[in-house]
Amino acid sequence: MKLLKTVRADTSDTFVFDKAAEPGEWAISGALLFANLNPATLSGKRRTAFRSGFLGISSFGWSTLVQVVEVNEEQRSTAVEQLAARLVERCGAPDLATARAAAEEEIAFAASLCDHPPGMLVAVSRRCENEAIRESFRTLQANSCAKPAPVFSFVEAVGEEAAPPEYIDLVGLVDRARR
């Protein structure tokens, strides 16, 4: 049996979401948190969570990526119980029994996304279509290159009029994104 766990490939989740999930949390789709909202009214980090976030069960934080992992029945039961408790605490479920039934459904749906080898990464794309939330999931395979691809490459323009140099303040961009 397999479930999903949150992954943090880089620090971007910590500034694109209001709250980032911690790496290694049990995860579900998270669409349930948007069920009673109008996605057209969402903006900023909340909109980013709607469009591309998986929900970490422990923190109720968001993760862009999750990983398929092998689990035993005890781990699955733990994930269900954690989610049921959060549904009571954070979502106003009337009681633990009702929350547990909803948690079972959410965990079963998450497990249905795990028809891939352990270690496979999964991403979500969510949108509102005909007043319903639609999700599509894609898998990401690790690059088989032994060496990382270059981030920048430079090309010399020959025979063209030289353009003035362009300066990009990467540190400033990150600082503004965190605000």
Residue pairs with C-beta under 8 A, 6 or more apart in sequence:
1 70
1 71
1 72
1 73
1 76
1 111
2 68
2 69
2 70
2 71
2 111
2 114
2 118
3 26
3 27
3 68
3 69
3 71
3 75
3 76
3 79
3 107
3 110
3 111
3 114
4 26
4 27
4 28
4 54
4 66
4 67
4 68
4 69
4 110
4 113
4 114
4 122
5 24
5 25
5 26
5 27
5 66
5 67
5 69
6 21
6 22
6 23
6 24
6 25
6 26
6 27
6 54
6 56
6 63
6 65
6 66
6 67
7 23
7 63
7 65
7 66
7 67
7 121
8 14
8 20
8 21
8 22
8 23
8 63
8 65
9 64
9 65
12 64
13 20
13 21
13 62
13 63
13 64
14 20
15 174
15 177
15 178
16 45
16 48
16 64
16 177
17 45
17 48
17 49
17 53
17 61
17 62
18 45
18 46
18 49
18 62
19 59
19 60
19 61
19 62
20 61
20 62
20 63
21 27
21 54
21 55
21 56
21 58
21 59
21 61
21 62
21 63
22 56
22 58
22 59
22 61
25 56
25 57
25 58
25 59
25 61
25 63
26 56
26 57
26 58
26 78
26 79
26 82
26 83
27 54
27 55
27 56
27 57
27 63
27 66
27 110
28 54
28 55
28 57
28 83
28 106
28 107
28 109
28 110
29 54
29 55
29 106
29 109
29 110
29 113
29 124
29 135
30 49
30 53
30 54
30 55
30 62
31 126
31 133
31 135
32 91
32 102
32 106
33 55
33 91
34 42
34 50
34 126
34 133
35 133
37 50
38 128
39 47
39 50
39 127
39 128
39 133
40 128
42 50
48 62
49 62
50 126
51 125
51 126
51 127
52 64
52 123
52 124
52 125
52 126
53 62
53 63
53 64
53 124
53 126
54 62
54 63
54 64
54 65
54 66
54 122
54 124
55 61
55 62
55 63
56 62
56 63
57 79
57 82
57 83
57 86
58 82
58 86
60 86
60 90
64 123
65 121
65 122
65 123
65 140
66 121
66 122
67 119
67 120
67 121
67 122
68 113
68 114
68 116
68 117
68 118
68 119
68 120
68 121
68 122
69 118
69 119
70 118
71 79
76 107
76 111
79 107
80 100
80 103
80 104
80 107
81 100
81 103
83 99
83 103
83 106
83 107
84 93
84 96
84 99
84 100
84 102
84 103
85 96
85 99
87 93
87 99
87 102
87 103
88 95
88 96
88 99
91 99
93 99
93 102
113 122
113 137
116 122
116 139
119 142
120 139
120 140
120 141
121 139
121 140
121 141
121 142
122 137
122 138
122 139
122 140
123 137
123 138
123 139
123 140
124 135
124 136
124 137
125 135
125 136
125 137
125 138
126 133
126 134
126 135
127 133
127 134
128 134
143 149
157 163
